[in-house]
Amino acid sequence: MNITFLVRLGINAAFFFFLFFPLPAQEVIDSAQYRAVYNFSYKTKPDQTEYAKTDLMYLDIGQKATKFYSRYEQIRDSVMFDGLDRKLSIYEVNDNRRQYTKGSRKIYYHLFDEKRIIVSDMFTARNYVY
């Protein structure tokens, strides 16, 4: 696994990214104080000699929780929700999303006080949490 690790420190950053618990109401549970950025390269088959895909992963770290997710999928989701807000057809929304690199759909939350990890994953048209 080839991972490039860059840590961006900065409580005084111009913006904060919030960690969301995967509930319909989107309850804010913490705000990020640090962000680690990973360039994640991986193989899709065991016999490959070169890495087949890459993903840009963010690890947002707060006082109560962490959130680990794909920046690529975050962008694609933003494009999708923007298209739906503008009342575009599903075909237009999908065409707009195709312009952006796909990433991992899984989002990992680590809730420190509860001593548990929650994984949110999009499978077909439903969001699953375990």
NUSE-31834 format. One record per residue (C-alpha): x, y, z negated. Coordinates in steps of 0.2 Angstrom, whole numbers, padded with zeros to 4 digits, always signed. Layout:
NUSE-31834
XYZ;...
This chain:
NUSE-31834
+0000+0000+0000;+0007+0017+0005;+0001+0030-0006;+0008+0048-0006;+0004+0057-0023;+0002+0075-0025;-0005+0083-0041;-0012+0100-0041;-0013+0108-0058;-0023+0123-0061;-0036+0127-0073;-0036+0145-0066;-0041+0139-0048;-0053+0149-0039;-0066+0135-0039;-0070+0120-0050;-0077+0104-0043;-0090+0096-0054;-0091+0078-0059;-0108+0071-0056;-0116+0056-0064;-0125+0047-0050;-0143+0050-0055;-0157+0058-0044;-0156+0073-0055;-0137+0075-0053;-0133+0079-0071;-0117+0088-0073;-0106+0079-0086;-0089+0088-0084;-0079+0100-0074;-0063+0096-0066;-0047+0103-0073;-0034+0094-0063;-0035+0085-0046;-0023+0072-0039;-0023+0070-0020;-0019+0053-0012;-0016+0049+0006;-0022+0031+0006;-0016+0019+0020;-0022+0001+0021;-0023-0014+0032;-0040-0022+0037;-0033-0039+0041;-0019-0049+0031;-0009-0052+0047;-0007-0034+0052;+0011-0027+0052;+0005-0009+0052;-0007+0001+0042;-0024+0001+0051;-0033+0015+0043;-0030+0030+0031;-0041+0040+0019;-0039+0056+0009;-0044+0052-0009;-0047+0064-0023;-0046+0060-0041;-0054+0074-0051;-0049+0074-0070;-0059+0082-0083;-0060+0081-0102;-0074+0068-0103;-0073+0059-0086;-0064+0056-0070;-0071+0055-0052;-0062+0046-0038;-0069+0048-0020;-0065+0050-0002;-0063+0068+0004;-0068+0062+0022;-0084+0055+0016;-0088+0071+0005;-0086+0081+0021;-0097+0069+0031;-0110+0069+0018;-0110+0088+0018;-0112+0089+0037;-0127+0076+0035;-0136+0086+0021;-0133+0102+0030;-0141+0095+0046;-0156+0088+0036;-0158+0105+0028;-0159+0113+0045;-0172+0100+0051;-0161+0092+0064;-0166+0075+0070;-0157+0060+0064;-0148+0058+0081;-0142+0076+0080;-0136+0073+0062;-0127+0057+0067;-0119+0066+0082;-0112+0079+0070;-0105+0067+0058;-0096+0057+0072;-0084+0072+0073;-0077+0068+0056;-0066+0054+0050;-0075+0040+0040;-0069+0036+0023;-0073+0025+0008;-0091+0026+0003;-0087+0021-0015;-0086+0033-0029;-0078+0028-0045;-0083+0037-0062;-0074+0034-0078;-0083+0040-0093;-0071+0041-0107;-0083+0043-0122;-0094+0029-0116;-0079+0018-0112;-0086+0012-0095;-0083+0014-0077;-0097+0017-0064;-0096+0013-0046;-0108+0021-0034;-0109+0014-0016;-0119+0017-0001;-0126+0001+0007;-0137+0003+0022;-0149+0017+0017;-0149+0014-0002;-0137+0020-0015;-0131+0007-0027;-0123+0009-0044;-0115-0004-0054;
